Amino acid sequence: DGPARGIHMLVPSGCKPKDLTRLVAVGQTALVRAPTWMRYSMLCGCAPDADADAHTLLEELFSVSHHAPPTDPLAKRFGYILKPWLLLRFVQTIRLPRRDAVIIMDSDGFVAWGGARRMPALPTAQMYGYGDRWLGQICSGDTADICPNITAAEARAHYALGVPYLLTVPAFEAIARTWIYYMRRVTQRVWPSILADQYAYALAAHYAGLQHAQL
């Protein structure tokens, strides 16, 4: 590990009024608590007449990019697919310095950390309470092939994950490039589930060989 030259906060979001209000709050909190962070928001599905005041604030707080929503039936029925889809769009269009760090937030998250200048040896994420239960839901039947050789102990120790995710740039890029694939596969077995994107993230991390420390 070593000093991160920069920290990039990425916040994918939909464009409902409540999404924009929460996103403004996240940006304002980050500005106060972590003013050196570079802040990006990827917005999906904003109408031309979306809240002008909120968008003005967002442009002041973030580097904002706008994206049309994906058109496949799964995306239309299941909004949680937008997070991995928007982050894939980010890595396809923006190149970050390799020694920098990335923190992935939700638009309804809260920035409580902002001072560390050294990255942990492993990627780090918040630990969630579902432990290894997801293995029984995902790793069988038609989707057994997407989680080979994940033990229950490994799932509990490294892959019971959720936002915020804190990674080096190379680790982020490796996960972001396959997260959407695993998201689509996970939804074959758990439909609908607000945890589907977290299970898919865990599988993408495992595929990349990136065990996470859990906080």
C-alpha positions in Angstrom: 0.0 0.0 0.0 1.0 3.6 -0.2 -0.3 7.2 -0.3 -3.2 7.7 -2.6 -2.6 10.8 -4.7 -6.3 11.4 -5.1 -9.7 10.0 -4.0 -12.6 9.9 -6.4 -16.1 9.6 -5.0 -18.5 8.1 -7.5 -22.3 8.3 -7.0 -24.5 6.7 -9.6 -28.1 7.8 -9.3 -31.5 7.9 -10.9 -33.2 11.2 -11.6 -36.4 11.1 -9.4 -36.8 14.3 -7.3 -35.9 12.3 -4.1 -32.8 10.9 -5.8 -31.6 14.4 -6.7 -32.3 15.8 -3.2 -30.3 12.9 -1.6 -27.5 13.4 -4.1 -27.2 17.1 -3.2 -27.0 16.1 0.4 -24.2 13.6 -0.3 -22.3 16.2 -2.3 -22.6 18.9 0.3 -21.5 16.5 3.1 -18.5 15.4 1.1 -17.6 19.0 0.3 -17.4 19.7 4.0 -15.9 16.5 5.3 -13.7 15.6 2.5 -13.0 18.7 0.4 -10.0 17.2 -1.4 -12.1 14.4 -2.9 -13.0 14.6 -6.6 -16.7 14.0 -6.9 -18.5 12.5 -9.8 -22.2 11.7 -10.3 -23.6 9.6 -13.1 -27.3 10.4 -13.7 -29.6 8.2 -15.6 -33.0 9.0 -17.2 -33.2 12.7 -16.4 -36.1 14.4 -18.3 -35.4 17.7 -20.0 -37.7 19.5 -17.5 -36.1 17.9 -14.5 -35.6 20.1 -11.4 -33.5 23.0 -12.6 -32.5 24.2 -9.1 -31.3 20.7 -8.1 -29.3 20.3 -11.3 -27.7 23.7 -10.7 -26.6 22.6 -7.3 -25.3 19.2 -8.6 -23.2 20.9 -11.3 -21.5 22.9 -8.5 -20.9 19.8 -6.3 -20.1 17.1 -8.9 -18.6 16.5 -12.2 -22.0 15.3 -13.7 -22.6 13.0 -16.6 -26.0 12.2 -18.1 -26.9 8.8 -19.5 -30.0 7.4 -21.2 -31.3 4.4 -19.4 -30.6 0.9 -20.7 -33.3 -0.3 -23.0 -33.4 -4.1 -22.2 -36.5 -5.5 -20.4 -34.5 -6.3 -17.2 -33.4 -2.7 -16.8 -36.9 -1.4 -17.3 -38.3 -3.6 -14.6 -35.5 -3.5 -12.1 -34.0 -0.1 -11.3 -31.2 -1.5 -9.1 -29.3 -2.5 -12.3 -28.5 1.1 -12.9 -25.6 1.2 -10.4 -23.4 -1.4 -12.1 -24.5 -0.2 -15.5 -23.6 3.4 -14.8 -20.2 2.5 -13.3 -19.4 0.4 -16.3 -20.1 3.5 -18.4 -17.8 5.5 -16.2 -14.8 3.1 -16.7 -15.5 3.0 -20.4 -15.2 6.8 -20.7 -13.0 8.1 -17.9 -9.4 7.1 -17.2 -8.4 7.7 -13.6 -4.7 7.8 -12.3 -3.7 4.3 -11.4 -2.4 5.2 -7.9 -5.6 6.9 -6.9 -8.5 5.5 -5.0 -12.2 5.2 -5.6 -15.1 5.3 -3.1 -18.5 4.2 -4.5 -21.5 5.7 -2.7 -25.2 5.5 -3.0 -27.2 8.7 -3.4 -28.8 8.0 -0.1 -25.5 7.4 1.7 -23.7 9.5 4.2 -20.0 10.5 4.0 -18.6 9.8 7.5 -15.0 9.2 6.5 -12.7 11.7 4.9 -9.3 11.9 6.3 -7.3 8.8 5.4 -4.5 9.2 3.0 -3.3 5.6 2.8 -5.2 2.8 1.1 -5.5 -0.6 2.8 -3.7 -3.5 1.3 -7.1 -5.0 0.4 -10.2 -3.4 -1.0 -12.5 -2.4 1.8 -16.3 -2.2 2.1 -19.1 -2.0 4.7 -20.0 -5.4 6.1 -23.7 -6.3 5.8 -25.5 -8.8 7.9 -26.4 -11.4 5.3 -23.3 -13.5 5.8 -23.1 -16.5 3.6 -26.9 -16.9 3.1 -26.6 -15.6 -0.5 -24.6 -18.7 -1.5 -27.6 -20.9 -1.1 -29.7 -18.5 -3.1 -27.3 -17.9 -6.0 -24.8 -20.8 -6.3 -27.1 -23.6 -7.5 -29.2 -24.5 -10.5 -28.9 -22.4 -13.6 -26.5 -19.9 -11.9 -24.2 -22.4 -10.2 -21.5 -21.6 -12.7 -21.1 -18.0 -11.6 -19.7 -18.7 -8.2 -17.3 -21.6 -8.3 -15.2 -22.4 -5.2 -16.6 -19.8 -2.9 -16.7 -21.3 0.6 -19.2 -20.2 3.3 -16.2 -19.0 5.4 -14.9 -16.9 2.5 -18.3 -15.4 1.8 -18.7 -14.4 5.5 -15.2 -13.0 5.8 -14.8 -11.1 2.5 -18.0 -10.9 0.5 -20.9 -9.9 2.8 -20.5 -6.4 1.3 -22.3 -3.2 0.5 -21.7 0.5 -0.1 -19.5 2.3 0.5 -16.9 0.4 -1.4 -13.3 1.7 -1.2 -10.8 0.4 -3.8 -7.7 1.3 -5.7 -8.4 2.4 -9.3 -7.2 -0.9 -10.8 -9.4 -2.9 -8.5 -12.4 -0.7 -9.2 -11.9 -1.1 -12.9 -11.6 -4.8 -12.7 -14.9 -5.1 -10.8 -16.8 -2.5 -12.7 -16.2 -4.3 -16.0 -17.9 -7.5 -14.9 -20.4 -6.3 -12.3 -23.2 -5.8 -14.8 -22.7 -9.3 -16.1 -23.1 -10.8 -12.7 -26.0 -8.5 -11.9 -27.9 -9.9 -14.9 -27.1 -13.5 -13.8 -28.0 -12.9 -10.2 -31.5 -11.7 -11.1 -32.1 -15.0 -12.7 -32.3 -16.4 -9.1 -33.3 -13.5 -6.8 -36.1 -11.4 -8.4 -36.6 -8.8 -7.2 -34.1 -8.1 -4.4 -32.6 -4.9 -3.3 -29.5 -6.9 -2.4 -29.0 -8.2 -6.0 -26.4 -5.6 -6.8 -24.5 -6.4 -3.6 -24.4 -10.1 -4.4 -23.3 -9.3 -8.0 -20.6 -7.0 -6.7 -19.3 -9.8 -4.5 -19.2 -12.2 -7.4 -17.4 -9.7 -9.6 -14.9 -9.1 -6.8 -14.4 -12.8 -6.4 -13.9 -13.3 -10.1 -11.2 -10.6 -10.0 -9.5 -12.2 -7.0 -10.2 -9.2 -4.8 -11.0 -10.3 -1.3 -12.3 -7.4 0.7 -11.7 -6.3 4.2 -15.0 -5.6 5.9 -15.7 -2.8 8.3 
